[in-house]
Amino acid sequence: MSYADFERWRDQECPNPKLSVVIPAYNESERILPTLGAFAVVISGMEPCWELILSDDGSVDGTANLVERLGWKNLRVLRHANTGKGGA
């Protein structure tokens, strides 16, 4: 796990991910960036082709917009109405 691994993952799209990490979130704008960064740095060194998915559960604090602005190639944001942890 190195910063170079993270940069490669962040900047080069993985067309067929072998691993998907799904993080449910509701109004997490103050905490989500360190969480995503921690996952990305650790897993980038272990798995050559993977994706990170944020499942936004109807946040009203801009969580989804904040994450989308990162522009990471292998990070997707799924938006849906507030349904709770199970729905997310």
PDB file of N, CA, C and O in Angstrom:
ATOM      1  N   MET A   1       0.835  -1.162   0.000  1.00  0.00           N
ATOM      2  CA  MET A   1       0.000   0.000   0.000  1.00  0.00           C
ATOM      3  C   MET A   1       0.885   1.231   0.000  1.00  0.00           C
ATOM      4  O   MET A   1       1.690   1.444   0.907  1.00  0.00           O
ATOM      5  N   SER A   2       0.719   2.024  -1.027  1.00  0.00           N
ATOM      6  CA  SER A   2       1.529   3.235  -1.144  1.00  0.00           C
ATOM      7  C   SER A   2       0.671   4.339  -1.759  1.00  0.00           C
ATOM      8  O   SER A   2      -0.406   4.083  -2.297  1.00  0.00           O
ATOM      9  N   TYR A   3       1.157   5.535  -1.668  1.00  0.00           N
ATOM     10  CA  TYR A   3       0.441   6.652  -2.272  1.00  0.00           C
ATOM     11  C   TYR A   3       0.376   6.481  -3.793  1.00  0.00           C
ATOM     12  O   TYR A   3      -0.609   6.867  -4.423  1.00  0.00           O
ATOM     13  N   ALA A   4       1.416   5.908  -4.372  1.00  0.00           N
ATOM     14  CA  ALA A   4       1.415   5.660  -5.824  1.00  0.00           C
ATOM     15  C   ALA A   4       0.299   4.687  -6.204  1.00  0.00           C
ATOM     16  O   ALA A   4      -0.345   4.861  -7.238  1.00  0.00           O
ATOM     17  N   ASP A   5       0.061   3.657  -5.370  1.00  0.00           N
ATOM     18  CA  ASP A   5      -1.043   2.728  -5.618  1.00  0.00           C
ATOM     19  C   ASP A   5      -2.375   3.473  -5.596  1.00  0.00           C
ATOM     20  O   ASP A   5      -3.233   3.262  -6.453  1.00  0.00           O
ATOM     21  N   PHE A   6      -2.533   4.345  -4.607  1.00  0.00           N
ATOM     22  CA  PHE A   6      -3.760   5.128  -4.493  1.00  0.00           C
ATOM     23  C   PHE A   6      -3.937   6.029  -5.721  1.00  0.00           C
ATOM     24  O   PHE A   6      -5.029   6.097  -6.283  1.00  0.00           O
ATOM     25  N   GLU A   7      -2.883   6.712  -6.134  1.00  0.00           N
ATOM     26  CA  GLU A   7      -2.976   7.605  -7.293  1.00  0.00           C
ATOM     27  C   GLU A   7      -3.381   6.836  -8.547  1.00  0.00           C
ATOM     28  O   GLU A   7      -4.196   7.314  -9.336  1.00  0.00           O
ATOM     29  N   ARG A   8      -2.822   5.663  -8.726  1.00  0.00           N
ATOM     30  CA  ARG A   8      -3.153   4.835  -9.888  1.00  0.00           C
ATOM     31  C   ARG A   8      -4.643   4.467  -9.843  1.00  0.00           C
ATOM     32  O   ARG A   8      -5.340   4.564 -10.853  1.00  0.00           O
ATOM     33  N   TRP A   9      -5.123   4.046  -8.672  1.00  0.00           N
ATOM     34  CA  TRP A   9      -6.526   3.682  -8.516  1.00  0.00           C
ATOM     35  C   TRP A   9      -7.428   4.902  -8.749  1.00  0.00           C
ATOM     36  O   TRP A   9      -8.450   4.802  -9.427  1.00  0.00           O
ATOM     37  N   ARG A  10      -7.050   6.026  -8.195  1.00  0.00           N
ATOM     38  CA  ARG A  10      -7.838   7.257  -8.285  1.00  0.00           C
ATOM     39  C   ARG A  10      -7.957   7.764  -9.724  1.00  0.00           C
ATOM     40  O   ARG A  10      -9.001   8.283 -10.117  1.00  0.00           O
ATOM     41  N   ASP A  11      -6.885   7.613 -10.509  1.00  0.00           N
ATOM     42  CA  ASP A  11      -6.808   8.258 -11.820  1.00  0.00           C
ATOM     43  C   ASP A  11      -7.072   7.351 -13.020  1.00  0.00           C
ATOM     44  O   ASP A  11      -7.345   7.849 -14.112  1.00  0.00           O
ATOM     45  N   GLN A  12      -6.996   6.028 -12.842  1.00  0.00           N
ATOM     46  CA  GLN A  12      -7.171   5.102 -13.961  1.00  0.00           C
ATOM     47  C   GLN A  12      -8.402   4.236 -13.729  1.00  0.00           C
ATOM     48  O   GLN A  12      -8.451   3.445 -12.788  1.00  0.00           O
ATOM     49  N   GLU A  13      -9.388   4.395 -14.595  1.00  0.00           N
ATOM     50  CA  GLU A  13     -10.643   3.669 -14.427  1.00  0.00           C
ATOM     51  C   GLU A  13     -10.448   2.162 -14.549  1.00  0.00           C
ATOM     52  O   GLU A  13      -9.725   1.684 -15.423  1.00  0.00           O
ATOM     53  N   CYS A  14     -11.096   1.434 -13.671  1.00  0.00           N
ATOM     54  CA  CYS A  14     -11.087  -0.029 -13.676  1.00  0.00           C
ATOM     55  C   CYS A  14     -12.372  -0.499 -14.358  1.00  0.00           C
ATOM     56  O   CYS A  14     -13.452  -0.357 -13.785  1.00  0.00           O
ATOM     57  N   PRO A  15     -12.280  -1.054 -15.562  1.00  0.00           N
ATOM     58  CA  PRO A  15     -13.499  -1.414 -16.300  1.00  0.00           C
ATOM     59  C   PRO A  15     -14.254  -2.607 -15.712  1.00  0.00           C
ATOM     60  O   PRO A  15     -15.480  -2.657 -15.811  1.00  0.00           O
ATOM     61  N   ASN A  16     -13.563  -3.553 -15.110  1.00  0.00           N
ATOM     62  CA  ASN A  16     -14.202  -4.754 -14.554  1.00  0.00           C
ATOM     63  C   ASN A  16     -13.706  -5.007 -13.142  1.00  0.00           C
ATOM     64  O   ASN A  16     -12.838  -5.855 -12.935  1.00  0.00           O
ATOM     65  N   PRO A  17     -14.244  -4.283 -12.166  1.00  0.00           N
ATOM     66  CA  PRO A  17     -13.743  -4.444 -10.800  1.00  0.00           C
ATOM     67  C   PRO A  17     -13.949  -5.849 -10.258  1.00  0.00           C
ATOM     68  O   PRO A  17     -14.974  -6.483 -10.509  1.00  0.00           O
ATOM     69  N   LYS A  18     -12.964  -6.323  -9.515  1.00  0.00           N
ATOM     70  CA  LYS A  18     -13.043  -7.632  -8.877  1.00  0.00           C
ATOM     71  C   LYS A  18     -13.605  -7.511  -7.461  1.00  0.00           C
ATOM     72  O   LYS A  18     -13.997  -8.510  -6.856  1.00  0.00           O
ATOM     73  N   LEU A  19     -13.644  -6.297  -6.942  1.00  0.00           N
ATOM     74  CA  LEU A  19     -14.128  -6.034  -5.595  1.00  0.00           C
ATOM     75  C   LEU A  19     -14.897  -4.716  -5.597  1.00  0.00           C
ATOM     76  O   LEU A  19     -14.454  -3.729  -6.184  1.00  0.00           O
ATOM     77  N   SER A  20     -16.054  -4.709  -4.934  1.00  0.00           N
ATOM     78  CA  SER A  20     -16.830  -3.473  -4.739  1.00  0.00           C
ATOM     79  C   SER A  20     -17.010  -3.268  -3.243  1.00  0.00           C
ATOM     80  O   SER A  20     -17.504  -4.152  -2.544  1.00  0.00           O
ATOM     81  N   VAL A  21     -16.610  -2.107  -2.757  1.00  0.00           N
ATOM     82  CA  VAL A  21     -16.798  -1.742  -1.361  1.00  0.00           C
ATOM     83  C   VAL A  21     -17.922  -0.712  -1.328  1.00  0.00           C
ATOM     84  O   VAL A  21     -17.818   0.351  -1.940  1.00  0.00           O
ATOM     85  N   VAL A  22     -19.002  -1.035  -0.607  1.00  0.00           N
ATOM     86  CA  VAL A  22     -20.164  -0.156  -0.533  1.00  0.00           C
ATOM     87  C   VAL A  22     -20.221   0.462   0.859  1.00  0.00           C
ATOM     88  O   VAL A  22     -20.199  -0.240   1.870  1.00  0.00           O
ATOM     89  N   ILE A  23     -20.295   1.791   0.888  1.00  0.00           N
ATOM     90  CA  ILE A  23     -20.379   2.517   2.148  1.00  0.00           C
ATOM     91  C   ILE A  23     -21.702   3.268   2.180  1.00  0.00           C
ATOM     92  O   ILE A  23     -21.896   4.208   1.408  1.00  0.00           O
ATOM     93  N   PRO A  24     -22.625   2.864   3.072  1.00  0.00           N
ATOM     94  CA  PRO A  24     -23.861   3.624   3.208  1.00  0.00           C
ATOM     95  C   PRO A  24     -23.590   4.909   3.984  1.00  0.00           C
ATOM     96  O   PRO A  24     -22.779   4.924   4.910  1.00  0.00           O
ATOM     97  N   ALA A  25     -24.273   5.986   3.599  1.00  0.00           N
ATOM     98  CA  ALA A  25     -24.028   7.266   4.270  1.00  0.00           C
ATOM     99  C   ALA A  25     -25.302   8.092   4.331  1.00  0.00           C
ATOM    100  O   ALA A  25     -26.096   8.112   3.391  1.00  0.00           O
ATOM    101  N   TYR A  26     -25.477   8.767   5.449  1.00  0.00           N
ATOM    102  CA  TYR A  26     -26.570   9.718   5.619  1.00  0.00           C
ATOM    103  C   TYR A  26     -26.028  10.907   6.401  1.00  0.00           C
ATOM    104  O   TYR A  26     -25.639  10.770   7.561  1.00  0.00           O
ATOM    105  N   ASN A  27     -26.004  12.070   5.765  1.00  0.00           N
ATOM    106  CA  ASN A  27     -25.511  13.300   6.389  1.00  0.00           C
ATOM    107  C   ASN A  27     -24.125  13.111   7.027  1.00  0.00           C
ATOM    108  O   ASN A  27     -23.936  13.368   8.216  1.00  0.00           O
ATOM    109  N   GLU A  28     -23.181  12.663   6.225  1.00  0.00           N
ATOM    110  CA  GLU A  28     -21.824  12.388   6.696  1.00  0.00           C
ATOM    111  C   GLU A  28     -20.789  13.353   6.121  1.00  0.00           C
ATOM    112  O   GLU A  28     -19.608  13.011   6.063  1.00  0.00           O
ATOM    113  N   SER A  29     -21.192  14.529   5.703  1.00  0.00           N
ATOM    114  CA  SER A  29     -20.255  15.437   5.029  1.00  0.00           C
ATOM    115  C   SER A  29     -19.038  15.783   5.890  1.00  0.00           C
ATOM    116  O   SER A  29     -17.959  16.037   5.355  1.00  0.00           O
ATOM    117  N   GLU A  30     -19.194  15.795   7.193  1.00  0.00           N
ATOM    118  CA  GLU A  30     -18.059  16.140   8.058  1.00  0.00           C
ATOM    119  C   GLU A  30     -17.099  14.972   8.291  1.00  0.00           C
ATOM    120  O   GLU A  30     -15.964  15.181   8.719  1.00  0.00           O
ATOM    121  N   ARG A  31     -17.545  13.749   8.014  1.00  0.00           N
ATOM    122  CA  ARG A  31     -16.719  12.576   8.308  1.00  0.00           C
ATOM    123  C   ARG A  31     -16.368  11.713   7.097  1.00  0.00           C
ATOM    124  O   ARG A  31     -15.488  10.857   7.188  1.00  0.00           O
ATOM    125  N   ILE A  32     -17.031  11.921   5.981  1.00  0.00           N
ATOM    126  CA  ILE A  32     -16.913  10.959   4.884  1.00  0.00           C
ATOM    127  C   ILE A  32     -15.550  10.971   4.193  1.00  0.00           C
ATOM    128  O   ILE A  32     -15.070   9.910   3.793  1.00  0.00           O
ATOM    129  N   LEU A  33     -14.922  12.113   4.042  1.00  0.00           N
ATOM    130  CA  LEU A  33     -13.651  12.156   3.307  1.00  0.00           C
ATOM    131  C   LEU A  33     -12.550  11.338   3.974  1.00  0.00           C
ATOM    132  O   LEU A  33     -11.871  10.589   3.272  1.00  0.00           O
ATOM    133  N   PRO A  34     -12.330  11.435   5.289  1.00  0.00           N
ATOM    134  CA  PRO A  34     -11.322  10.568   5.908  1.00  0.00           C
ATOM    135  C   PRO A  34     -11.664   9.081   5.774  1.00  0.00           C
ATOM    136  O   PRO A  34     -10.773   8.246   5.619  1.00  0.00           O
ATOM    137  N   THR A  35     -12.950   8.761   5.834  1.00  0.00           N
ATOM    138  CA  THR A  35     -13.371   7.365   5.691  1.00  0.00           C
ATOM    139  C   THR A  35     -13.041   6.839   4.301  1.00  0.00           C
ATOM    140  O   THR A  35     -12.454   5.765   4.167  1.00  0.00           O
ATOM    141  N   LEU A  36     -13.411   7.582   3.274  1.00  0.00           N
ATOM    142  CA  LEU A  36     -13.125   7.160   1.900  1.00  0.00           C
ATOM    143  C   LEU A  36     -11.621   7.071   1.665  1.00  0.00           C
ATOM    144  O   LEU A  36     -11.145   6.128   1.033  1.00  0.00           O
ATOM    145  N   GLY A  37     -10.876   8.047   2.169  1.00  0.00           N
ATOM    146  CA  GLY A  37      -9.421   8.033   2.004  1.00  0.00           C
ATOM    147  C   GLY A  37      -8.784   6.827   2.655  1.00  0.00           C
ATOM    148  O   GLY A  37      -7.876   6.221   2.085  1.00  0.00           O
ATOM    149  N   ALA A  38      -9.250   6.466   3.849  1.00  0.00           N
ATOM    150  CA  ALA A  38      -8.688   5.303   4.544  1.00  0.00           C
ATOM    151  C   ALA A  38      -8.936   4.018   3.757  1.00  0.00           C
ATOM    152  O   ALA A  38      -8.023   3.213   3.574  1.00  0.00           O
ATOM    153  N   PHE A  39     -10.166   3.828   3.295  1.00  0.00           N
ATOM    154  CA  PHE A  39     -10.460   2.646   2.484  1.00  0.00           C
ATOM    155  C   PHE A  39      -9.592   2.628   1.231  1.00  0.00           C
ATOM    156  O   PHE A  39      -8.985   1.609   0.904  1.00  0.00           O
ATOM    157  N   ALA A  40      -9.538   3.751   0.537  1.00  0.00           N
ATOM    158  CA  ALA A  40      -8.821   3.818  -0.740  1.00  0.00           C
ATOM    159  C   ALA A  40      -7.336   3.527  -0.581  1.00  0.00           C
ATOM    160  O   ALA A  40      -6.760   2.794  -1.385  1.00  0.00           O
ATOM    161  N   VAL A  41      -6.720   4.083   0.427  1.00  0.00           N
ATOM    162  CA  VAL A  41      -5.280   3.877   0.606  1.00  0.00           C
ATOM    163  C   VAL A  41      -4.968   2.425   0.964  1.00  0.00           C
ATOM    164  O   VAL A  41      -4.033   1.841   0.415  1.00  0.00           O
ATOM    165  N   VAL A  42      -5.732   1.846   1.868  1.00  0.00           N
ATOM    166  CA  VAL A  42      -5.451   0.470   2.302  1.00  0.00           C
ATOM    167  C   VAL A  42      -5.746  -0.540   1.196  1.00  0.00           C
ATOM    168  O   VAL A  42      -4.917  -1.406   0.919  1.00  0.00           O
ATOM    169  N   ILE A  43      -6.907  -0.442   0.563  1.00  0.00           N
ATOM    170  CA  ILE A  43      -7.288  -1.447  -0.428  1.00  0.00           C
ATOM    171  C   ILE A  43      -6.511  -1.287  -1.727  1.00  0.00           C
ATOM    172  O   ILE A  43      -6.284  -2.277  -2.423  1.00  0.00           O
ATOM    173  N   SER A  44      -6.103  -0.089  -2.070  1.00  0.00           N
ATOM    174  CA  SER A  44      -5.347   0.119  -3.308  1.00  0.00           C
ATOM    175  C   SER A  44      -4.088  -0.717  -3.359  1.00  0.00           C
ATOM    176  O   SER A  44      -3.663  -1.130  -4.438  1.00  0.00           O
ATOM    177  N   GLY A  45      -3.492  -0.971  -2.226  1.00  0.00           N
ATOM    178  CA  GLY A  45      -2.285  -1.782  -2.194  1.00  0.00           C
ATOM    179  C   GLY A  45      -2.542  -3.272  -2.203  1.00  0.00           C
ATOM    180  O   GLY A  45      -1.604  -4.051  -2.375  1.00  0.00           O
ATOM    181  N   MET A  46      -3.793  -3.697  -2.022  1.00  0.00           N
ATOM    182  CA  MET A  46      -4.114  -5.117  -1.930  1.00  0.00           C
ATOM    183  C   MET A  46      -4.767  -5.670  -3.184  1.00  0.00           C
ATOM    184  O   MET A  46      -4.488  -6.802  -3.576  1.00  0.00           O
ATOM    185  N   GLU A  47      -5.616  -4.905  -3.807  1.00  0.00           N
ATOM    186  CA  GLU A  47      -6.422  -5.392  -4.921  1.00  0.00           C
ATOM    187  C   GLU A  47      -6.157  -4.533  -6.152  1.00  0.00           C
ATOM    188  O   GLU A  47      -6.291  -3.311  -6.086  1.00  0.00           O
ATOM    189  N   PRO A  48      -5.783  -5.148  -7.272  1.00  0.00           N
ATOM    190  CA  PRO A  48      -5.440  -4.348  -8.447  1.00  0.00           C
ATOM    191  C   PRO A  48      -6.638  -3.672  -9.125  1.00  0.00           C
ATOM    192  O   PRO A  48      -6.472  -2.624  -9.750  1.00  0.00           O
ATOM    193  N   CYS A  49      -7.826  -4.243  -9.016  1.00  0.00           N
ATOM    194  CA  CYS A  49      -8.965  -3.668  -9.730  1.00  0.00           C
ATOM    195  C   CYS A  49     -10.199  -3.723  -8.832  1.00  0.00           C
ATOM    196  O   CYS A  49     -10.779  -4.787  -8.617  1.00  0.00           O
ATOM    197  N   TRP A  50     -10.593  -2.547  -8.309  1.00  0.00           N
ATOM    198  CA  TRP A  50     -11.728  -2.500  -7.390  1.00  0.00           C
ATOM    199  C   TRP A  50     -12.412  -1.159  -7.492  1.00  0.00           C
ATOM    200  O   TRP A  50     -11.871  -0.220  -8.075  1.00  0.00           O
ATOM    201  N   GLU A  51     -13.620  -1.065  -6.919  1.00  0.00           N
ATOM    202  CA  GLU A  51     -14.366   0.179  -6.932  1.00  0.00           C
ATOM    203  C   GLU A  51     -14.906   0.473  -5.539  1.00  0.00           C
ATOM    204  O   GLU A  51     -15.097  -0.428  -4.722  1.00  0.00           O
ATOM    205  N   LEU A  52     -15.143   1.740  -5.295  1.00  0.00           N
ATOM    206  CA  LEU A  52     -15.700   2.214  -4.042  1.00  0.00           C
ATOM    207  C   LEU A  52     -17.035   2.861  -4.372  1.00  0.00           C
ATOM    208  O   LEU A  52     -17.110   3.724  -5.247  1.00  0.00           O
ATOM    209  N   ILE A  53     -18.087   2.450  -3.677  1.00  0.00           N
ATOM    210  CA  ILE A  53     -19.433   2.960  -3.945  1.00  0.00           C
ATOM    211  C   ILE A  53     -19.972   3.602  -2.675  1.00  0.00           C
ATOM    212  O   ILE A  53     -20.025   2.964  -1.623  1.00  0.00           O
ATOM    213  N   LEU A  54     -20.368   4.859  -2.776  1.00  0.00           N
ATOM    214  CA  LEU A  54     -21.040   5.535  -1.681  1.00  0.00           C
ATOM    215  C   LEU A  54     -22.531   5.467  -1.960  1.00  0.00           C
ATOM    216  O   LEU A  54     -23.000   5.974  -2.979  1.00  0.00           O
ATOM    217  N   SER A  55     -23.269   4.850  -1.067  1.00  0.00           N
ATOM    218  CA  SER A  55     -24.720   4.782  -1.191  1.00  0.00           C
ATOM    219  C   SER A  55     -25.308   5.867  -0.300  1.00  0.00           C
ATOM    220  O   SER A  55     -25.424   5.694   0.913  1.00  0.00           O
ATOM    221  N   ASP A  56     -25.678   6.988  -0.915  1.00  0.00           N
ATOM    222  CA  ASP A  56     -26.174   8.140  -0.169  1.00  0.00           C
ATOM    223  C   ASP A  56     -27.659   7.980   0.096  1.00  0.00           C
ATOM    224  O   ASP A  56     -28.464   7.903  -0.832  1.00  0.00           O
ATOM    225  N   ASP A  57     -28.011   7.932   1.365  1.00  0.00           N
ATOM    226  CA  ASP A  57     -29.372   7.650   1.810  1.00  0.00           C
ATOM    227  C   ASP A  57     -30.184   8.929   1.985  1.00  0.00           C
ATOM    228  O   ASP A  57     -30.762   9.159   3.047  1.00  0.00           O
ATOM    229  N   GLY A  58     -30.229   9.755   0.955  1.00  0.00           N
ATOM    230  CA  GLY A  58     -31.028  10.969   0.989  1.00  0.00           C
ATOM    231  C   GLY A  58     -30.453  12.075   1.865  1.00  0.00           C
ATOM    232  O   GLY A  58     -31.202  12.851   2.458  1.00  0.00           O
ATOM    233  N   SER A  59     -29.143  12.149   1.949  1.00  0.00           N
ATOM    234  CA  SER A  59     -28.501  13.188   2.767  1.00  0.00           C
ATOM    235  C   SER A  59     -28.953  14.573   2.347  1.00  0.00           C
ATOM    236  O   SER A  59     -29.179  14.837   1.166  1.00  0.00           O
ATOM    237  N   VAL A  60     -29.082  15.452   3.328  1.00  0.00           N
ATOM    238  CA  VAL A  60     -29.466  16.837   3.050  1.00  0.00           C
ATOM    239  C   VAL A  60     -28.331  17.800   3.363  1.00  0.00           C
ATOM    240  O   VAL A  60     -28.517  19.016   3.302  1.00  0.00           O
ATOM    241  N   ASP A  61     -27.153  17.272   3.699  1.00  0.00           N
ATOM    242  CA  ASP A  61     -26.012  18.120   4.070  1.00  0.00           C
ATOM    243  C   ASP A  61     -24.949  18.211   2.978  1.00  0.00           C
ATOM    244  O   ASP A  61     -23.860  18.733   3.221  1.00  0.00           O
ATOM    245  N   GLY A  62     -25.250  17.711   1.779  1.00  0.00           N
ATOM    246  CA  GLY A  62     -24.299  17.812   0.675  1.00  0.00           C
ATOM    247  C   GLY A  62     -23.287  16.692   0.606  1.00  0.00           C
ATOM    248  O   GLY A  62     -22.292  16.814  -0.109  1.00  0.00           O
ATOM    249  N   THR A  63     -23.506  15.597   1.329  1.00  0.00           N
ATOM    250  CA  THR A  63     -22.561  14.475   1.323  1.00  0.00           C
ATOM    251  C   THR A  63     -22.285  13.982  -0.096  1.00  0.00           C
ATOM    252  O   THR A  63     -21.126  13.864  -0.495  1.00  0.00           O
ATOM    253  N   ALA A  64     -23.326  13.698  -0.850  1.00  0.00           N
ATOM    254  CA  ALA A  64     -23.154  13.153  -2.203  1.00  0.00           C
ATOM    255  C   ALA A  64     -22.402  14.124  -3.105  1.00  0.00           C
ATOM    256  O   ALA A  64     -21.511  13.712  -3.847  1.00  0.00           O
ATOM    257  N   ASN A  65     -22.744  15.393  -3.051  1.00  0.00           N
ATOM    258  CA  ASN A  65     -22.051  16.389  -3.885  1.00  0.00           C
ATOM    259  C   ASN A  65     -20.576  16.480  -3.524  1.00  0.00           C
ATOM    260  O   ASN A  65     -19.725  16.563  -4.409  1.00  0.00           O
ATOM    261  N   LEU A  66     -20.272  16.466  -2.252  1.00  0.00           N
ATOM    262  CA  LEU A  66     -18.889  16.531  -1.786  1.00  0.00           C
ATOM    263  C   LEU A  66     -18.077  15.367  -2.346  1.00  0.00           C
ATOM    264  O   LEU A  66     -16.961  15.558  -2.829  1.00  0.00           O
ATOM    265  N   VAL A  67     -18.636  14.174  -2.278  1.00  0.00           N
ATOM    266  CA  VAL A  67     -17.931  12.980  -2.750  1.00  0.00           C
ATOM    267  C   VAL A  67     -17.792  13.006  -4.270  1.00  0.00           C
ATOM    268  O   VAL A  67     -16.734  12.656  -4.792  1.00  0.00           O
ATOM    269  N   GLU A  68     -18.816  13.405  -4.974  1.00  0.00           N
ATOM    270  CA  GLU A  68     -18.735  13.470  -6.437  1.00  0.00           C
ATOM    271  C   GLU A  68     -17.660  14.445  -6.900  1.00  0.00           C
ATOM    272  O   GLU A  68     -17.004  14.207  -7.914  1.00  0.00           O
ATOM    273  N   ARG A  69     -17.474  15.530  -6.174  1.00  0.00           N
ATOM    274  CA  ARG A  69     -16.461  16.533  -6.556  1.00  0.00           C
ATOM    275  C   ARG A  69     -15.032  16.009  -6.431  1.00  0.00           C
ATOM    276  O   ARG A  69     -14.108  16.619  -6.968  1.00  0.00           O
ATOM    277  N   LEU A  70     -14.836  14.905  -5.743  1.00  0.00           N
ATOM    278  CA  LEU A  70     -13.487  14.333  -5.649  1.00  0.00           C
ATOM    279  C   LEU A  70     -12.966  13.940  -7.034  1.00  0.00           C
ATOM    280  O   LEU A  70     -11.776  14.082  -7.314  1.00  0.00           O
ATOM    281  N   GLY A  71     -13.859  13.446  -7.899  1.00  0.00           N
ATOM    282  CA  GLY A  71     -13.473  13.089  -9.251  1.00  0.00           C
ATOM    283  C   GLY A  71     -12.640  11.826  -9.361  1.00  0.00           C
ATOM    284  O   GLY A  71     -11.942  11.634 -10.357  1.00  0.00           O
ATOM    285  N   TRP A  72     -12.699  10.960  -8.358  1.00  0.00           N
ATOM    286  CA  TRP A  72     -11.935   9.707  -8.416  1.00  0.00           C
ATOM    287  C   TRP A  72     -12.587   8.777  -9.432  1.00  0.00           C
ATOM    288  O   TRP A  72     -13.804   8.593  -9.411  1.00  0.00           O
ATOM    289  N   LYS A  73     -11.798   8.198 -10.309  1.00  0.00           N
ATOM    290  CA  LYS A  73     -12.307   7.380 -11.414  1.00  0.00           C
ATOM    291  C   LYS A  73     -13.066   6.137 -10.952  1.00  0.00           C
ATOM    292  O   LYS A  73     -13.996   5.701 -11.630  1.00  0.00           O
ATOM    293  N   ASN A  74     -12.690   5.565  -9.823  1.00  0.00           N
ATOM    294  CA  ASN A  74     -13.288   4.306  -9.373  1.00  0.00           C
ATOM    295  C   ASN A  74     -14.165   4.481  -8.142  1.00  0.00           C
ATOM    296  O   ASN A  74     -14.343   3.558  -7.347  1.00  0.00           O
ATOM    297  N   LEU A  75     -14.706   5.680  -8.005  1.00  0.00           N
ATOM    298  CA  LEU A  75     -15.625   5.999  -6.917  1.00  0.00           C
ATOM    299  C   LEU A  75     -16.958   6.402  -7.530  1.00  0.00           C
ATOM    300  O   LEU A  75     -17.031   7.338  -8.326  1.00  0.00           O
ATOM    301  N   ARG A  76     -18.016   5.682  -7.146  1.00  0.00           N
ATOM    302  CA  ARG A  76     -19.355   5.995  -7.647  1.00  0.00           C
ATOM    303  C   ARG A  76     -20.243   6.426  -6.484  1.00  0.00           C
ATOM    304  O   ARG A  76     -20.070   5.980  -5.350  1.00  0.00           O
ATOM    305  N   VAL A  77     -21.182   7.291  -6.789  1.00  0.00           N
ATOM    306  CA  VAL A  77     -22.164   7.721  -5.800  1.00  0.00           C
ATOM    307  C   VAL A  77     -23.542   7.286  -6.281  1.00  0.00           C
ATOM    308  O   VAL A  77     -23.965   7.632  -7.385  1.00  0.00           O
ATOM    309  N   LEU A  78     -24.229   6.531  -5.450  1.00  0.00           N
ATOM    310  CA  LEU A  78     -25.605   6.152  -5.715  1.00  0.00           C
ATOM    311  C   LEU A  78     -26.487   6.994  -4.792  1.00  0.00           C
ATOM    312  O   LEU A  78     -26.299   6.996  -3.576  1.00  0.00           O
ATOM    313  N   ARG A  79     -27.436   7.700  -5.371  1.00  0.00           N
ATOM    314  CA  ARG A  79     -28.327   8.546  -4.581  1.00  0.00           C
ATOM    315  C   ARG A  79     -29.720   7.929  -4.555  1.00  0.00           C
ATOM    316  O   ARG A  79     -30.213   7.448  -5.575  1.00  0.00           O
ATOM    317  N   HIS A  80     -30.347   7.945  -3.388  1.00  0.00           N
ATOM    318  CA  HIS A  80     -31.717   7.473  -3.278  1.00  0.00           C
ATOM    319  C   HIS A  80     -32.381   8.134  -2.089  1.00  0.00           C
ATOM    320  O   HIS A  80     -31.718   8.774  -1.272  1.00  0.00           O
ATOM    321  N   ALA A  81     -33.687   7.980  -1.995  1.00  0.00           N
ATOM    322  CA  ALA A  81     -34.454   8.576  -0.895  1.00  0.00           C
ATOM    323  C   ALA A  81     -34.048   7.929   0.423  1.00  0.00           C
ATOM    324  O   ALA A  81     -33.548   6.805   0.447  1.00  0.00           O
ATOM    325  N   ASN A  82     -34.263   8.635   1.491  1.00  0.00           N
ATOM    326  CA  ASN A  82     -33.913   8.149   2.824  1.00  0.00           C
ATOM    327  C   ASN A  82     -34.747   6.922   3.172  1.00  0.00           C
ATOM    328  O   ASN A  82     -35.966   7.004   3.318  1.00  0.00           O
ATOM    329  N   THR A  83     -34.073   5.786   3.301  1.00  0.00           N
ATOM    330  CA  THR A  83     -34.749   4.516   3.627  1.00  0.00           C
ATOM    331  C   THR A  83     -34.127   3.825   4.818  1.00  0.00           C
ATOM    332  O   THR A  83     -34.598   2.763   5.227  1.00  0.00           O
ATOM    333  N   GLY A  84     -33.080   4.399   5.386  1.00  0.00           N
ATOM    334  CA  GLY A  84     -32.401   3.785   6.526  1.00  0.00           C
ATOM    335  C   GLY A  84     -31.218   2.943   6.098  1.00  0.00           C
ATOM    336  O   GLY A  84     -30.970   2.770   4.905  1.00  0.00           O
ATOM    337  N   LYS A  85     -30.483   2.416   7.074  1.00  0.00           N
ATOM    338  CA  LYS A  85     -29.258   1.648   6.796  1.00  0.00           C
ATOM    339  C   LYS A  85     -29.513   0.466   5.887  1.00  0.00           C
ATOM    340  O   LYS A  85     -28.727   0.215   4.973  1.00  0.00           O
ATOM    341  N   GLY A  86     -30.576  -0.258   6.109  1.00  0.00           N
ATOM    342  CA  GLY A  86     -30.880  -1.425   5.272  1.00  0.00           C
ATOM    343  C   GLY A  86     -31.121  -1.057   3.826  1.00  0.00           C
ATOM    344  O   GLY A  86     -30.680  -1.766   2.922  1.00  0.00           O
ATOM    345  N   GLY A  87     -31.808   0.029   3.601  1.00  0.00           N
ATOM    346  CA  GLY A  87     -32.075   0.483   2.239  1.00  0.00           C
ATOM    347  C   GLY A  87     -30.833   1.003   1.546  1.00  0.00           C
ATOM    348  O   GLY A  87     -30.643   0.805   0.346  1.00  0.00           O
ATOM    349  N   ALA A  88     -29.998   1.665   2.308  1.00  0.00           N
ATOM    350  CA  ALA A  88     -28.764   2.223   1.740  1.00  0.00           C
ATOM    351  C   ALA A  88     -27.859   1.095   1.310  1.00  0.00           C
ATOM    352  O   ALA A  88     -26.765   1.340   0.804  1.00  0.00           O
TER     353      ALA A  88
END
